[in-house]
Amino acid sequence: MTPKIRLRNVRKSFAEKLVLDGIDLDIMPGTSTVVIGGSGSGKSVLLKCILGLLEPDAGSIEIDGTDILRLPRREQEAIRSRIGMLFQNGALFDSLAVWENVVFGLLAQRRLRRSDGRDRAAEFLAQVGLAASVGDLYPAELSGGMQKRVALARAIAARPDIMFFDEPTTGLDPIMGAVIDGLVVDCVKQLGSTAVAITHDMASARRIGDEAAMIHRGRIVWSGPAAELMDTRNPVVDQFTHGRREGPIQMELRR
């Protein structure tokens, strides 16, 4: 079976700082993969390279067997338009009502008439457990958990076949984190999407992921079933997942 996403030898540097040092990773269709790693390990940079927000220095990024880095810009954008994204901080537009945030992409792409926007937004809000009346509020009037739900509703509005989640439970209490994880899993299954999430939260990783991979020093040092994250017998992964001070991972000092 052709991987939905295949990364080979993906490299990215910023000046003299090497962030991605030859990433190899296969993500199969219909699966949810979590990518873990310490702060500054390259998780977000990896997502941004796939999304086209950053251009890798080397390597290939295939989606459905096509190396998108070799395509003309317009064709790259067409493929990436099939990707939905839940940003770490929600990234809602403060000046727009919730319903406008939810269907923003559909309106911008002229796939939806503005007169139909409020009703369509209500459908997506219902999928994440929010009442239609929330659509008339503004992001500043919402709790952190409600903002995450609205951001998830926006991410699924275009019915993407690939979904990315950047630290979906950051800033949430354990109960709300579990609620958001459950909604993520439900929405991905309803859409039949392939999902990729980056997270520091091991409970979240095991709830969301079918598969998992860890980045350390710009490379994938382990991959396997997410259910095995807490018992990989890999000293780097085990130190990270158990939060141990002692081990092969050492904090680097900034100079």
NORJO-V356610 format. One record per run of one state. SS is the DSSP state (A for helix, B for strand, O for the rest). FROM is the first residue (numbers start at 1). LEN is the number of residues. If there is no record, write none. Layout:
SS|FROM|LEN ; SS|FROM|LEN
This chain:
O|1|4 ; B|5|10 ; O|15|2 ; B|17|11 ; O|28|4 ; B|32|5 ; O|37|6 ; A|43|9 ; O|52|6 ; B|58|6 ; O|64|2 ; B|66|2 ; A|68|3 ; O|71|2 ; A|73|8 ; O|81|2 ; B|83|4 ; O|87|10 ; B|97|1 ; A|98|5 ; O|103|1 ; A|104|5 ; O|109|5 ; A|114|14 ; O|128|4 ; A|132|5 ; O|137|1 ; B|138|1 ; A|139|3 ; O|142|2 ; A|144|14 ; O|158|4 ; B|162|5 ; O|167|7 ; A|174|18 ; O|192|2 ; B|194|5 ; O|199|3 ; A|202|7 ; O|209|2 ; B|211|6 ; O|217|2 ; B|219|7 ; A|226|6 ; O|232|3 ; A|235|8 ; O|243|13
